[in-house]
Amino acid sequence: MADAGYHCYAPDWIGFGFSEMPQPGYGFDFKEDEFHKAFDDLLGTLNITEPFFLVVQGFLVGSYGLTWALNNSSKVLKLAILNSPLTVSSPVPGLFQQLKWPLFGEFTCQNAVLAERFIEAGSAYMLKLEKADVYRLPYLSSGAPGFALLEAARKIDFQDVLSRISAGFSSNSWEKPILLAWGISDKYLPLSIAEEFKKANPSVVKLEAIEGAGHMPQEDWPEKVVKALIYFL
């Protein structure tokens, strides 16, 4: 995207990737409003004051990116959504339920191969070793990423969040252009979820099916995703 002339930032939410990993209970409790405030603070630090293009993907991080957009529609020029839960009928992977179980969740979140296994389970492909290493590295370096995931998974109410997303982006509520760049081999979220979302606001939602890509199309087939984004933006 940068090669095409766009000025791009690719931040992770706090507690994910290589971002800061605050300890729960010490100023950051991994709640939705705290993630939103952290993103607002980031925009302020980067001095981003004009409306911009927002691209989101995923369950926890994608969902909070979308609820942030609903609360800040004036700051968004266009919205691109890669495979994320969008409707109340969106299935939620069992991992998020397992993380809520006492003791079992604490044990599961410290599995260093958790991230790559989750990605591969939703895709038609295995991650290349060098990419798997990147996703695994934070978990190998510290226990903090696992506990951040655990806290975020335990704090989110998917039914409430998805109800707000479904209603907030309907034709009665949202007018900004939306692209669904959807990996159709996603084993977590079928194409029917994207189609259902589009039906709720057909005049602004464009659906681009990414053949050969799964839950993370930006990993499975980045060239097709970039092509779809450039055409849409």
N, C-alpha and C positions, 0 to 999 in steps of 0.2 A: 504493500500500500504506500509506503514511503517512496518507493521508486516511481510510483505513479503520481507523485507530487503532493501527497497528503502528509500533514504533520501529525504523527501518531504517538499516542501514549498507550501502553498496555499494562495497566496496574493490576495487581491482585488486591483483593480485600485484605484487611488486617487479619493475620492468623493463617493466611494461605500462601502457597508458593514460597517466595523468599522475603515476604513482607514481615513486619514486626510481629512477634508472637507474645502479646501481653498475657500475663497470668490472670485467669478469671478471678474476679473479686477485687482486683486492684486497679480500679478506674476504667475497666473495660470488661463487660460481661457477655459480649458476643450476641447482643440483641439487635434486632433490625434497625431501630432508630440510631443505635451507636454506629453501625456500619454506614448508614446514610450520612451521619455527621462527619465520619472519617473521610468519606468521599468529598463532601463539601469542603472540608479542610484541605484536601489534596488539590482541588480545583483552585482554591484561594492561594495555596503555596505556588502553584504553577502559573498563577495570574491568568487563568482562563475565565474571561468575563463575557465573551460572546457565545451565542448558541452554537452547539457543536453536534457532530454525528456521534451517536452512542451505539456501540456494538456489545451485545451480551451473549453469554452461553452458559448453560449448566443449571443444576438444581439449586443449591444454596446460593451461589454467587450470582447466577443468572436471575433467580427470582428476586433477590434484593436489588439488582440492577434495574429490573422492571418496576418494582415498587418505588424506587428512587425517581425513575422517569415520570411516573404518575404524579408524584409530589412536586415535580420540577419541570413540567411540560414546556414552560417558556424557555428553558435552557437547552432544549433538544430540537435540532433542526430536522433530523431524520433518525429513525431507530431501526437497527438491523438486529435480528434475533436468530442466533444459531441454536440448534436443538436445546430447548428449555421447556419445562412444564408450563402450559399456558391456560389450561382449562381445569375445572374441578374434576373432570374425568381422567386427568393425567395420572398414570401409574407412578408410584414412588418406589424406587428400588428398596429391596429388603434391608440393605445395609443401613439405611437411615433409621429403620425400626430397631435393628440390632444395637445400634449405638445408644439407644434410649434405655436398654436393659441394664440394670445395676450390675456392676462387676464385669459382666461380659462386654459391655461397651468400653470400659477402661482397658480391658485386654485387647479388644479388637483394634482400637484406635492407635495402638503402638506397633501394629504390624507394618513393617517398612515397605512391604510390597503392596499395601492396600491401594495406594493411588493408581499404580500401573494396572493392577488387577481390575479395578473398577472401570478404568478406561477401556481396557481390552474386552471386558465383558459386554460393553455397549457398542462394540465396533465389529466390523467384519475382518479386521486385521490385528496382528500383534504389533505392539510398539517396537520400533527399532531400538536396539540396545542402548544407543547413546541418548535417545529420548526418554526411555524408561529410567535411565540413571538420573536424569534431571528431576523427574517426578519423585523418585525414591530418595534423593539426596537430603531434602529437609528432614525427613523422618529418621534418616540415619544419623544426622547431626545432633538431633535433640528430641526430647519427648514432647516439646512444646507444640509442634504442628499437629500432632495427634490429639492433644488435649484441646487445642483450638477447634479442630474439627468436631470433637466430641461435644464441646459446649455449644457450638453453632447448631449442630444437629438436634441437640436436646432443647434448644430455645425456639426453633422455628415451628410454627403451626402451619403445615402445608395447606390444609383445607382453608384456613383463613386467608393466607397469602394468595392462593390460587383463585379464591372467590373474588378478591380485590383486583387481581390481574385480569380475570375474565370480564368483569364488569367495567373496569377502568379503561380498557382498550376497545370497548364495543363502539358501535357507530354513533351512539348517543353521547359518548364521552370523549373520544379521541379523534383528532383530525390530521395529525402529522403523518407523513408517509412511513410505512413499515415494510421492511423486507424480512421474509422468513427464508433464510438460506438453510435448507433442511436436508441433513444426511438421511437418506431413505432406508439405510440399512441399520438404523438405530435400534438396538435390542431393548432399550428402555422406553423410548418414546416413539411410537409409530407415526407414520405420515398422517394418519387420520386426526391426530391431535392438532397438527398445523392446519389441516383442512377445516376442522371445526372452528378454530380460532379465526381463520380467514372469513368464514361465513358470517361471523358476528360483525364484521366491518369490511365488507368486500371492496368498498370504494377506495380505501387507503392501504390495504394489505396486499402485498405482492408475494406470491409463493414461488420460490425457485428450488426445485427438487435437485439435490446434489447426488447423482448416482454414484455408487461405489463407496460412499462415505457413511459413517455410523454416527454415534452419539457426539463425537468431537470432530466434525468435518474439517475444522482448521488443522487438525493433525492428520486425518486420513487423506484429505485431498485439498491442500491449501491453494493450489493453482485455480481450482474451480471456484473456491470461496472468494478468492481475490477478484476473479473475473466478475462474479455476481455482484460483489460489493461495489466495484468501480462503475459498473453499468448502472446500479441503483443510485449511487451517490452523485 
